[in-house]
């Protein structure tokens, strides 16, 4: 299911399907979408209504400057309000920002901070379009436009 990170700076990478499986099986697990407000509004959001939850929305970087959010850890703690051994599943567009977020939360004492590899939109396809090759959307997992 997960690929343990050899450096130990976060719990590891998981696929979007594995993240969905965790969310379905563990009612305490939290999905934290670390994309920007613009991405949430224009690209869409994971739809967790079938598991009775909503994704926590905490920007890792703020659009349009893309400056790192200096209060990311505190903002995530406020948005999730979970124990430090709760699975935290971090999602961004392609898995880069979410990996950084998982590392930050692990450094803050959270033992089960995972990066959802491929992210919400995944890698670009042959035409350089995202959302078709892999990732949350291409995996057929529930999502919605706002």
Secondary structure, DSSP 4 states (H G I P E B T S, - for coil): -EE--TT-SSSEEE-HHHHHHHHHH-TT-EEEE-S-HHHHHHT-EE--GGGT---EE--SEETTTTEE-TTHHHHHHHHH---TTS-EEEE-SSSSHHHHHHHHHHHTT-TTEEEETTTTT-S--TTS-SSSSSSTTTTT--EE--
